[in-house]
């Protein structure tokens, strides 16, 4: 059985790290800065570092579905499900940022192949906002 497959009853597993990395972590968690950030020990620091790296490696947004009048996405950055609506007059708006028809959610949705295809079938053309 591999080390990764081994589990313990308390929900924790051992992980081997290089000695020099452990030394750096141990030195850091002893600093006032580490204490201010809430790190009490090496496990706290490593847990947070791994969580941060996993969060960074996920795409910020993910397409959920496309319907006749809108597309739905999830924005992991703000942890929210968002719909972007396509109006018949060519305007587009995001239910998260209703004051703008040009936001990261609109930009993301309009570049999705599935959305492009659905809008082309409807002969929908975007009316750009005048600024």
SVG drawing of the C-alpha trace seen along z (x, -y; Angstrom):
<svg xmlns="http://www.w3.org/2000/svg" viewBox="-35 -57 53 59">
<polyline fill="none" stroke="black" stroke-width="0.4" points="0.0,0.0 1.4,-3.4 2.0,-6.1 -0.8,-8.2 -3.3,-5.4 -2.6,-4.9 -5.0,-6.6 -5.3,-6.9 -8.3,-6.9 -7.9,-10.6 -8.3,-11.8 -4.6,-12.8 -1.8,-11.4 1.9,-11.8 3.7,-13.7 7.4,-13.8 9.0,-17.2 12.6,-18.1 14.5,-18.9 15.6,-22.3 12.0,-23.2 10.9,-22.1 13.7,-24.2 12.5,-27.3 8.9,-26.7 9.9,-26.2 11.9,-29.4 9.0,-31.3 6.4,-30.1 8.5,-31.4 8.2,-35.0 5.8,-37.7 4.5,-38.0 3.6,-34.3 1.8,-34.7 -0.1,-37.7 -1.2,-35.6 -2.5,-32.9 0.3,-30.3 1.0,-28.5 3.0,-25.7 4.3,-24.0 1.1,-22.1 -0.9,-25.3 1.4,-26.8 1.6,-23.8 -2.2,-23.3 -2.7,-26.9 0.0,-26.8 -1.5,-23.7 -5.0,-25.2 -3.8,-28.4 -2.0,-26.5 -5.0,-24.4 -7.2,-27.5 -4.7,-29.2 -4.7,-26.1 -8.4,-26.1 -9.8,-28.2 -11.5,-31.3 -14.7,-30.7 -16.4,-27.6 -19.3,-27.3 -22.4,-25.5 -25.0,-25.7 -26.4,-27.8 -30.1,-28.4 -32.0,-30.4 -31.7,-33.8 -28.6,-33.3 -25.6,-31.4 -24.8,-30.3 -21.2,-30.2 -19.6,-29.8 -17.0,-32.4 -14.8,-30.6 -13.0,-33.9 -16.2,-35.3 -17.8,-31.8 -21.0,-32.7 -23.1,-31.3 -23.8,-34.0 -26.0,-34.3 -25.2,-36.5 -28.3,-37.5 -28.6,-38.1 -31.3,-40.6 -33.0,-40.6 -31.8,-44.2 -28.2,-42.9 -27.4,-44.1 -25.9,-41.8 -25.8,-42.1 -24.5,-40.2 -26.7,-39.5 -23.7,-40.2 -22.7,-43.5 -26.0,-44.9 -24.5,-48.4 -22.2,-47.2 -22.6,-45.1 -18.8,-44.7 -17.4,-42.8 -15.2,-39.7 -18.2,-37.4 -19.7,-38.8 -16.2,-38.6 -15.8,-35.0 -19.2,-33.9 -19.0,-35.5 -15.8,-33.6 -17.2,-30.2 -17.7,-28.1 -21.0,-26.7 -22.4,-30.2 -21.0,-31.5 -22.7,-28.7 -26.0,-29.2 -26.0,-32.9 -25.0,-32.5 -28.0,-30.1 -30.3,-32.9 -28.5,-35.4 -27.8,-37.4 -25.3,-40.3 -23.9,-42.2 -24.6,-45.8 -21.6,-47.4 -22.2,-50.0 -21.3,-53.6 -18.9,-55.0"/>
</svg>
